[in-house]
Amino acid sequence: MDGRAGLIPRYAVSDTRTRPNNEKKKQFKGYSTSDDRGTGVFVDPLPIDSGHKLVLASDTPERLVAITSEEADLLFFDGRMLAQNGWFVVRSVFPVGKEGRVLTWTIEGNTIDNWVREPNIGFSQVGYIPSQPKVSVIELDKMDKPLKKHLYIR
């Protein structure tokens, strides 16, 4: 972020604070994204970092992404702090009282000429009954070349 090196944590470890439920923003149709379990407070994650330019995977060309905003800070959060299936989140706060174009992000992805994605093996995530044959599918990049002969694994 803004030239400062950092690591994305393997596990959810970013800072949080607790705030009273009466400070929680109203959500669409009254939905709630947290359960205070009767404590009267909610967890408010704090950003891992903030700044105007976030570069992800700077040392891995096939994954490098840069996000830039001149008008407002980019706030980088660990979404796993609120949900096990959460992921990383970048957001900016809209400025108050401003009209027209209020916020612009520039998102740049790195491109690699003639890049071919590695084969991906797909299988049922629902499961199989014991007598059912187990099947997987190998998905290739449309630019990849399939093997001349079939490979069977038992």
PyMOL commands that set and color helices and strands:
alter all, ss='L'
color gray80, all
select helices_A, chain A and resi 21-23+28-30+79-81
alter helices_A, ss='H'
color red, helices_A
select strands_A, chain A and resi 16-20+41-45+49-51+53-56+65-68+74-78+88-91+106-109+120-123+136-139
alter strands_A, ss='S'
color yellow, strands_A
deselect
rebuild
show_as cartoon
